[in-house]
Amino acid sequence: MPIFKIHHITQYRYDRPIRESANQIKIYPSIFHSQETRKHELTISGNPLINQFTDFWGNTTGLFMRNELHQDLTIDSKLIVNTNLVEDISFEKSSASDWNSIREKIVRDLLLLDCALPELIKSREELGVIVSSIRKESENPYLFTRNCSEYIFSNFTYLKGITNIETTIDEILNHKSGVCQDFAHLLLQMLRLEGIPSRYVSGYICPNRDGARGAGATHAWVEVWLPETGWKGIDPTNNIWVQDQHIALAVGRHFGDCTPIKGTFKGPAHQDLMVYVSVGYEDGFVLEDNTTVQIAKESVQVQRRIFEESMQQQQ
């Protein structure tokens, strides 16, 4: 039962005062039988009142406002969590979950049906050829899922900085490279082309001295649904089924449903964004990730825009 200490700081700094900052946060740890929150301290500059609710996907979500003039916004999350993921041998034997049984289940469940519908992309035919080839080599949906993850891991390069939160699946296929968010979105599209319900997961991957890509930072992976087993996580960035070092925050159809922090503000300001993540393993081993990005926007008399924590999933 590993115990992790996660320190996650998001800080926005503005070059002039802004006001009426309205924000949404999804940085509360998910509630799973295999994941237990021991302590969670959340501090926000200005000490605003946070209105919590559960969204459509079951994520704990917070809303808060800062109406006064301010030139910075800091969201400081300190989390202690332990995991106890028991290896489910039956999942590997889930050949009973054939394609027909999946179709029969999802037609009676609108949420599963939504998670099984692919995006409209320009490269659908090209990707469909790849998916069809993998399908022919896969005896059942479980093996198909594993083989799709293997395809992404073997044919795409893990490379930071080449993509962002607006990068499309078409662009990922063209780049043949990206980070965890990109690989998660690509795997979702591949699974959904064959009608398998799947969802995006936002969280952290903790250090385990195994050389996992993205360890010690925010991370993204996929959960696949099969009738006999329910939801099961798979990480295409590392080509592994989710293990004890994966800590989940939110789930959804895609990144937009899981964005850790987003909101609006009023003011003709430019902003700098800094994201710091520190993940400590139970024996004291710690990994840190510190990213600073400048977001430049044209100044106007009154500017209203959407901002997202764009670096959160770029690891």
CORTA-V616441 format. One record per residue. N is the residue number from 1. PHI is phi in degrees with one decimal (none if undefined). PSI is psi in whole degrees, 0 to 359 (none if undefined). Layout:
n=N phi=PHI psi=PSI
n=N phi=PHI psi=PSI
This chain:
n=1 phi=none psi=83
n=2 phi=-66.8 psi=146
n=3 phi=-116.8 psi=132
n=4 phi=-122.0 psi=144
n=5 phi=-113.0 psi=118
n=6 phi=-119.1 psi=125
n=7 phi=-116.2 psi=119
n=8 phi=-128.1 psi=113
n=9 phi=-116.0 psi=129
n=10 phi=-119.5 psi=126
n=11 phi=-132.4 psi=126
n=12 phi=-107.5 psi=133
n=13 phi=-124.1 psi=134
n=14 phi=-112.7 psi=146
n=15 phi=-80.5 psi=358
n=16 phi=-159.7 psi=162
n=17 phi=-61.7 psi=141
n=18 phi=-123.9 psi=169
n=19 phi=-146.3 psi=173
n=20 phi=48.7 psi=53
n=21 phi=-84.2 psi=115
n=22 phi=-110.6 psi=128
n=23 phi=-135.3 psi=150
n=24 phi=-123.8 psi=135
n=25 phi=-126.7 psi=141
n=26 phi=-132.1 psi=68
n=27 phi=-122.8 psi=24
n=28 phi=-93.1 psi=134
n=29 phi=-63.2 psi=140
n=30 phi=-66.1 psi=157
n=31 phi=-103.1 psi=105
n=32 phi=-126.1 psi=159
n=33 phi=-67.5 psi=336
n=34 phi=-98.8 psi=6
n=35 phi=-139.5 psi=121
n=36 phi=-122.2 psi=127
n=37 phi=-86.3 psi=120
n=38 phi=-89.2 psi=326
n=39 phi=-160.8 psi=139
n=40 phi=-141.9 psi=115
n=41 phi=-110.4 psi=124
n=42 phi=-123.3 psi=121
n=43 phi=-122.4 psi=131
n=44 phi=-125.7 psi=132
n=45 phi=-58.1 psi=138
n=46 phi=88.0 psi=352
n=47 phi=47.9 psi=54
n=48 phi=-72.5 psi=157
n=49 phi=-74.5 psi=129
n=50 phi=-103.6 psi=123
n=51 phi=-94.1 psi=113
n=52 phi=-97.6 psi=144
n=53 phi=-155.0 psi=168
n=54 phi=-102.0 psi=125
n=55 phi=-82.6 psi=183
n=56 phi=-56.0 psi=327
n=57 phi=-90.2 psi=359
n=58 phi=91.7 psi=10
n=59 phi=-84.2 psi=137
n=60 phi=-70.1 psi=125
n=61 phi=-127.4 psi=141
n=62 phi=-118.4 psi=141
n=63 phi=-121.9 psi=137
n=64 phi=-150.3 psi=158
n=65 phi=-123.2 psi=147
n=66 phi=-127.5 psi=102
n=67 phi=-85.6 psi=335
n=68 phi=-73.8 psi=160
n=69 phi=-64.0 psi=135
n=70 phi=-156.3 psi=158
n=71 phi=-118.6 psi=9
n=72 phi=-153.8 psi=156
n=73 phi=-142.2 psi=118
n=74 phi=-120.4 psi=128
n=75 phi=-117.5 psi=113
n=76 phi=-115.4 psi=114
n=77 phi=-115.9 psi=124
n=78 phi=-118.4 psi=121
n=79 phi=-129.1 psi=134
n=80 phi=-118.1 psi=122
n=81 phi=-141.6 psi=146
n=82 phi=-121.0 psi=152
n=83 phi=-121.5 psi=152
n=84 phi=-148.7 psi=69
n=85 phi=-86.0 psi=109
n=86 phi=-83.5 psi=129
n=87 phi=-64.4 psi=124
n=88 phi=-97.0 psi=97
n=89 phi=-64.9 psi=328
n=90 phi=-62.0 psi=333
n=91 phi=-64.2 psi=321
n=92 phi=-69.8 psi=344
n=93 phi=-105.6 psi=23
n=94 phi=-83.0 psi=36
n=95 phi=-64.2 psi=342
n=96 phi=-65.3 psi=338
n=97 phi=-79.8 psi=80
n=98 phi=-85.5 psi=177
n=99 phi=-64.6 psi=322
n=100 phi=-66.5 psi=321
n=101 phi=-65.5 psi=327
n=102 phi=-65.9 psi=314
n=103 phi=-61.7 psi=319
n=104 phi=-63.7 psi=325
n=105 phi=-75.6 psi=315
n=106 phi=-73.0 psi=336
n=107 phi=-68.4 psi=345
n=108 phi=-104.8 psi=7
n=109 phi=-137.9 psi=107
n=110 phi=-64.1 psi=326
n=111 phi=-65.6 psi=314
n=112 phi=-64.8 psi=321
n=113 phi=-62.1 psi=318
n=114 phi=-61.8 psi=320
n=115 phi=-74.3 psi=350
n=116 phi=-101.9 psi=357
n=117 phi=-91.0 psi=123
n=118 phi=-73.6 psi=162
n=119 phi=-76.2 psi=159
n=120 phi=-87.1 psi=110
n=121 phi=-127.2 psi=157
n=122 phi=-68.8 psi=328
n=123 phi=-93.5 psi=24
n=124 phi=-60.3 psi=318
n=125 phi=-65.1 psi=316
n=126 phi=-61.4 psi=313
n=127 phi=-69.1 psi=327
n=128 phi=-62.0 psi=325
n=129 phi=-63.5 psi=317
n=130 phi=-64.3 psi=315
n=131 phi=-64.1 psi=319
n=132 phi=-62.7 psi=322
n=133 phi=-64.5 psi=318
n=134 phi=-67.1 psi=322
n=135 phi=-60.1 psi=319
n=136 phi=-63.7 psi=333
n=137 phi=-94.9 psi=4
n=138 phi=-117.0 psi=123
n=139 phi=-72.3 psi=333
n=140 phi=-153.3 psi=171
n=141 phi=-59.2 psi=326
n=142 phi=-61.3 psi=310
n=143 phi=-67.0 psi=325
n=144 phi=-61.9 psi=316
n=145 phi=-60.4 psi=313
n=146 phi=-63.3 psi=320
n=147 phi=-71.6 psi=328
n=148 phi=-66.0 psi=318
n=149 phi=-61.9 psi=318
n=150 phi=-62.0 psi=321
n=151 phi=-62.3 psi=314
n=152 phi=-63.2 psi=315
n=153 phi=-62.0 psi=323
n=154 phi=-85.6 psi=336
n=155 phi=-113.0 psi=356
n=156 phi=-124.1 psi=140
n=157 phi=-91.8 psi=133
n=158 phi=-77.8 psi=111
n=159 phi=-145.7 psi=120
n=160 phi=-79.1 psi=151
n=161 phi=89.9 psi=349
n=162 phi=-89.5 psi=344
n=163 phi=-130.2 psi=171
n=164 phi=-145.5 psi=188
n=165 phi=-67.9 psi=344
n=166 phi=-97.2 psi=0
n=167 phi=-64.9 psi=131
n=168 phi=-88.7 psi=166
n=169 phi=-62.7 psi=323
n=170 phi=-58.8 psi=317
n=171 phi=-69.2 psi=323
n=172 phi=-62.7 psi=317
n=173 phi=-63.0 psi=325
n=174 phi=-72.8 psi=318
n=175 phi=-69.2 psi=326
n=176 phi=58.8 psi=29
n=177 phi=-160.0 psi=168
n=178 phi=159.7 psi=201
n=179 phi=-127.2 psi=191
n=180 phi=-56.2 psi=318
n=181 phi=-60.4 psi=317
n=182 phi=-64.5 psi=314
n=183 phi=-67.1 psi=326
n=184 phi=-65.1 psi=315
n=185 phi=-64.5 psi=323
n=186 phi=-67.0 psi=316
n=187 phi=-63.6 psi=320
n=188 phi=-56.8 psi=315
n=189 phi=-64.5 psi=319
n=190 phi=-65.1 psi=316
n=191 phi=-66.2 psi=319
n=192 phi=-70.8 psi=334
n=193 phi=-62.7 psi=336
n=194 phi=-104.4 psi=14
n=195 phi=76.1 psi=21
n=196 phi=-93.2 psi=122
n=197 phi=-61.6 psi=132
n=198 phi=-153.1 psi=153
n=199 phi=-140.6 psi=156
n=200 phi=-82.2 psi=141
n=201 phi=-125.1 psi=131
n=202 phi=-108.6 psi=137
n=203 phi=-178.7 psi=217
n=204 phi=-131.4 psi=154
n=205 phi=-119.9 psi=121
n=206 phi=-90.5 psi=153
n=207 phi=-67.5 psi=138
n=208 phi=-142.0 psi=17
n=209 phi=57.8 psi=27
n=210 phi=-108.5 psi=7
n=211 phi=75.2 psi=20
n=212 phi=-61.5 psi=135
n=213 phi=-72.8 psi=132
n=214 phi=89.5 psi=1
n=215 phi=-62.0 psi=140
n=216 phi=85.6 psi=16
n=217 phi=-146.7 psi=178
n=218 phi=-64.4 psi=154
n=219 phi=-149.8 psi=166
n=220 phi=-142.2 psi=144
n=221 phi=-150.1 psi=194
n=222 phi=-127.9 psi=146
n=223 phi=-114.2 psi=132
n=224 phi=-108.9 psi=146
n=225 phi=-112.8 psi=128
n=226 phi=-127.6 psi=145
n=227 phi=-53.9 psi=317
n=228 phi=-80.3 psi=344
n=229 phi=-124.6 psi=343
n=230 phi=76.5 psi=211
n=231 phi=-81.4 psi=135
n=232 phi=-139.7 psi=130
n=233 phi=-84.9 psi=141
n=234 phi=-137.0 psi=138
n=235 phi=-111.3 psi=97
n=236 phi=-68.7 psi=337
n=237 phi=-61.8 psi=324
n=238 phi=-113.9 psi=1
n=239 phi=54.7 psi=51
n=240 phi=-139.0 psi=153
n=241 phi=-71.9 psi=148
n=242 phi=-55.5 psi=136
n=243 phi=-119.9 psi=189
n=244 phi=-61.6 psi=336
n=245 phi=-87.7 psi=3
n=246 phi=-91.5 psi=122
n=247 phi=-114.6 psi=119
n=248 phi=-92.5 psi=142
n=249 phi=-110.2 psi=313
n=250 phi=-153.4 psi=157
n=251 phi=-129.1 psi=160
n=252 phi=-179.1 psi=183
n=253 phi=-69.7 psi=326
n=254 phi=-156.4 psi=185
n=255 phi=-56.9 psi=322
n=256 phi=-58.7 psi=333
n=257 phi=-79.9 psi=346
n=258 phi=-120.4 psi=6
n=259 phi=-49.4 psi=120
n=260 phi=-57.5 psi=319
n=261 phi=-145.9 psi=131
n=262 phi=-154.9 psi=161
n=263 phi=175.3 psi=195
n=264 phi=-136.7 psi=161
n=265 phi=-151.4 psi=164
n=266 phi=-109.6 psi=137
n=267 phi=142.2 psi=146
n=268 phi=-82.9 psi=57
n=269 phi=-113.1 psi=149
n=270 phi=-97.0 psi=155
n=271 phi=-133.5 psi=153
n=272 phi=-111.7 psi=141
n=273 phi=-119.3 psi=130
n=274 phi=-124.0 psi=131
n=275 phi=-123.6 psi=124
n=276 phi=-122.3 psi=129
n=277 phi=-131.3 psi=129
n=278 phi=-124.7 psi=126
n=279 phi=-121.5 psi=120
n=280 phi=-108.7 psi=132
n=281 phi=-82.5 psi=164
n=282 phi=-63.3 psi=337
n=283 phi=-90.7 psi=8
n=284 phi=99.4 psi=350
n=285 phi=-67.7 psi=130
n=286 phi=-129.3 psi=139
n=287 phi=-120.3 psi=143
n=288 phi=-125.2 psi=148
n=289 phi=-136.8 psi=125
n=290 phi=-131.2 psi=118
n=291 phi=-126.9 psi=133
n=292 phi=-121.3 psi=133
n=293 phi=-138.2 psi=139
n=294 phi=-98.8 psi=129
n=295 phi=-110.6 psi=106
n=296 phi=-96.9 psi=131
n=297 phi=-131.8 psi=150
n=298 phi=-65.2 psi=129
n=299 phi=-76.3 psi=139
n=300 phi=-137.2 psi=172
n=301 phi=-56.1 psi=308
n=302 phi=-132.3 psi=118
n=303 phi=-112.8 psi=132
n=304 phi=-129.3 psi=124
n=305 phi=-150.5 psi=166
n=306 phi=-95.0 psi=135
n=307 phi=-125.8 psi=146
n=308 phi=-127.6 psi=154
n=309 phi=-78.5 psi=78
n=310 phi=-67.1 psi=338
n=311 phi=-90.1 psi=356
n=312 phi=-61.7 psi=323
n=313 phi=-107.7 psi=15
n=314 phi=-96.5 psi=46
n=315 phi=-123.1 psi=none
